[in-house]
Every structure is written in C-alpha cells, then in structure tokens.
Amino acid sequence: MTTDVNAGFIAKEAVKMIDEIQFGKITIKGNTYTTDVQIFPDGRVADGWWRKHGHHLTLADLDVLLSSKPDVLVVGTGVYGRVLPEDGLEETLQNMGIDVILAPNDQARAHFNRLFGDRPTAGGFHLTC
C-alpha cells in the first residue's frame, strides 16, 4: 500500500505477477517457464498447458482454469496473436459470468497484471506464435 498524502487517500499498488514475457518464455514471480502456462486466481502456476487443437482455443482447453472460478479470464494469444477462440467461446464465457480478454502476449500481460489482486483473475499464455 502506498500513501498519497496530497490526495488524502491510500492507493493500492498493482500486483505484478508476470515479470516478463517474450517469444518462448515467461517469467512469473521470478520463475521462468518455457512452456505454455496457466495462472490461477490464487497465484498458482501450471506449466505445460496444451490445447487439443494447438492454435484453436476451445472451452475444454479452459476446464482446469474455469474450475478455479475466476471473474476474469485473460488469454495471451501468443506473440503474434495466432491463438484464436472457437466460435461462440467468448459469448459462452460471458454467459457464465466471466469477463474475457484475448490479446497478444504483451497486451495480455499488462491486462493480467492490472487485474490480478483486484478481482479473481485466471490466465492462459501461449508463449510462441
């Protein structure tokens, strides 16, 4: 917590879970991973995330993350944004009460770090294309 004396209130500092992300690797809380990862709202990280159809994201690919009951799901779609959701996936997740952000990794990292700690936020990150 940081005190801003001039404004007369206490502002919460952003939680920085993802330190760095680049082609082929991600550093989370000082630990570097070289396979796709899932990040859970409680801060756990599971590496080796594999999607059934590679660059095609399905609801089944998200089962483990969704079991953690996130309010927000952030998906890093790769450095070049090549991971695409199956038709209707975003709408299905929204109907489940989950806000969804799908973005290339740099943008997804910024969204994840901004949201994590404020709302139950889960993430899945594809580390290559």
Disulfide bonds with the S-S distance in Angstrom:
none
